[in-house]
Amino acid sequence: MGINANGQVEAAKNLIRLLHDAGWDAVKFQKRAVGHPQGFYSEEFLRQPRESPWGHTQRDQKEGLEFDRDEYLDIAQYCKELRMTWYASPWDVPSVQFLEDLNVTCYKVSSFTATAEKNVVSAIGETGKPVVLSTAFQTYGQIARLIRETGLNMGKLVLLHCIGRYPCPEDRTNFGKMRLLQKYQHIPVGYSGHEEDIHPTLFALGMGACMIERHVTLDRTMYGSDQAASLEPDKFEVIRKWREVAYEAHSSVASSVPDEEEMIVYRKLLDQSNLREKIT
């Protein structure tokens, strides 16, 4: 969900319910400590003008998008009732502390955080909790170095192939990088997509993605910087169905021997041909 609920708890709950009904497992938010001395945004940036539903400055807009502690507790309770996991991507160290106080299940490390805010990644690593790490903006070597230097537990880590464009053109999704990631230290690899449709997501499932992350919105025309790179809920039902197909296809035992149903087809074709006496 990121920040697509626009600071409205009821909008968040509506999206959570729609995702639950479509068969999805978890919902992720973003958390920034707006105005905190150690927060992500500089005071110079927050003073800049920006028109939004909440006011006339960047501070007004950023504060309007955030949920406070009580609102997160409300959301957490709603997720618990639906047996949905919720978690978040903190963009600064105070936000890690904020989420720890809420006993969040796991953490997402955004691609920008992984590239530019290693102190945040280290703070997340110190929690010992599972981590989902997006890999946009990073080379293969940078990803390996980040994991080594920040103390992330490789036994509790999922990498997400990701391209840092919003929205991302479907022909720029670079799945060759995902193949490289799938060879790294046997860490599970998933896909985080920001395209306008679902075709690359289905392709990622075909490649064996262990996890799919997509931005969700009630309406792509809503106010917000991420809405255009998000999917409306009807698309999530399609992805969920393809996930089941892909899972069944990938869970079969690797074998070069044709199965019995395949051999039945072969024998039928053989019976219809002039080759029966020629084939031993």
Secondary structure, DSSP 4 states (H G I P E B T S, - for coil): -BTTTTT-HHHHHHHHHHHHHTT--EEEEEE--TT-TTSSS-HHHHTSEEEETTEEEHHHHHHHH---HHHHHHHHHHHHHHT-EEEEEESSHHHHHHHHHTT-S-EEE-HHHHHH-HHHHHHHHHHT--EEEE-TT--HHHHHHHHHHHT--GGGEEEEEE---SSPPGGG--HHHHHHHTTSTT--EEEEE--SSSHHHHHHHHTT-S-EEE-B-S-TTSSSTTGGG-B-HHHHHHHHHHHHHHHHHHHSPP-SS--HHHHHHHHHHHHTSS-GGG--
